């Protein structure tokens, strides 16, 4: 319940995928009346128009060896804006009492724009110094005929350094700086925070196993 409360109160509802074995029954996604966990998820969906169940009805993700019956308790809750982009497939080979579920998101990854970097080892430092001297001399001469403030001076020096560097120092090309791993479109700052909390909790549990750290 605390997790769902966090999700509801955060700004994650627009881009979220929640997968898990919820042990939740409901006629919304299966053929059994809602149990306690199912009612909780039903209430979550009904109270949040931005969320929906992506799991196809009666997918039968679990096999009960005692009763010999199937049920749908492995669910995916997603943001409504990506519901039509989710493709869910069940692997029919049963290795445990749960079927493996493969989910695909038809969404292009957000490729970060290339930011060229200066190659200092190939710089023409003589040209760099000459350009700086020329620009600084010109700036000094202009300062005698105009009002100079700290802000305008800082902007002018930034421009001088940038122009000198662009002319005297080569920069990398996009082909040499393409990241080895494509950034995940769904990875956000909230994911990073949750990842750190998970790791911190795990370390605390390993140091002192106790119920609060589970």
Secondary structure as UniProt FT lines:
FT   HELIX           2..9
FT   TURN            13..14
FT   STRAND          17..21
FT   TURN            27..29
FT   HELIX           36..47
FT   TURN            49..50
FT   STRAND          51..53
FT   TURN            57..58
FT   STRAND          62..64
FT   TURN            65..68
FT   STRAND          69..71
FT   STRAND          74..79
FT   HELIX           80..85
FT   STRAND          86..91
FT   STRAND          100..105
FT   HELIX           120..122
FT   HELIX           125..143
FT   TURN            144..145
FT   HELIX           150..168
FT   HELIX           174..176
FT   TURN            185..186
FT   HELIX           189..207
FT   HELIX           211..213
//
